[in-house]
């Protein structure tokens, strides 16, 4: 199901000072008149560095970007970083050398980008962050950030859990499968969840470890959790793929996922939604990967020197078992 995406601008974001296309001193949103560096044939060239192909979500995200670039008439130079920051840095430097019109990338981790982004800025190539943010204090190094509110996703997961156990007085032991260490979604989904459940002392995170957003690692870590923490009430996985791997481990241990251990995940990819419909997952917080159309629209605007929001947040929902059953027939990813 291709969801209609609503765009919200954070308060004051438009007023933030950011690098304009073709000018290192243009105001936020590229309000200057410089139309940027477009090829003689009028076609925009975008360099795009993807995190990798670690999950069904990421595969759908890549497809959305590639198909949207083709539809928008944008030449896409695509690079797969295979979940390594050094590969992304090399790719961005290559895009700078190739003199692309705009660079977009989904950062593997949050920190360590200032030097290479400064190189792009010096080359007067605007940068768009997609899906994940960076923690640089210098917000002039990128033009805009398009993606989900990961803290809000964590909060939604926590809110469901609090509601689910509102009448229980017994301790609730939780294990957490975190995303890639240092990545924005891992940091923020953990923080949002912890903030909500922290108000009630009965909720205890008994174990928390990275599963690198992959199904195989999710299974491996969950197997270790089951051995070290025999009394597990709830699993909170930062994405569906880790949750699906964990389900294999839970079933392998002779337990019933969704009943013996309640499971909350984030993403809402088709495999996760099927597991939710089947009762093996109890609740999913959506994180849509279909960012391609918005990304191409933003790319055209920043290259043309038009004003864009400094932060574009995608609107997403949550799913229970019945809602998953209704959504599955038209699910696109």
ABEGO torsion letter per residue (X at the ends): XBBBBBBBBBBGAAABBBBBBGBAABBBGGABABAEBBBAAGBBBBBBBBAEAABAAAAAAAAAAAAAAAAAGBBBBBBBAGGBAAAAAAAAAAAAAAGBABBBBBBABABGAAAAAAAAAAAGBBBBBBGBBBABABAAABABBBEBBAAAAAAAAAAAAAAAAAABABBBBBBBBBBBBGBAAAAAAAAAAAAAAAABAABBBABBBBAGGBAAAAAAAAAAAAAABABBABBBBABAAAAAAAAAAAAAAGBBBGAABBBBBBGGBAAAAAAAAAGABABBBBBBABAAAAAAAAAAAAAAGBBBBABBBBBBBBBBAAAAAAAAAABAX
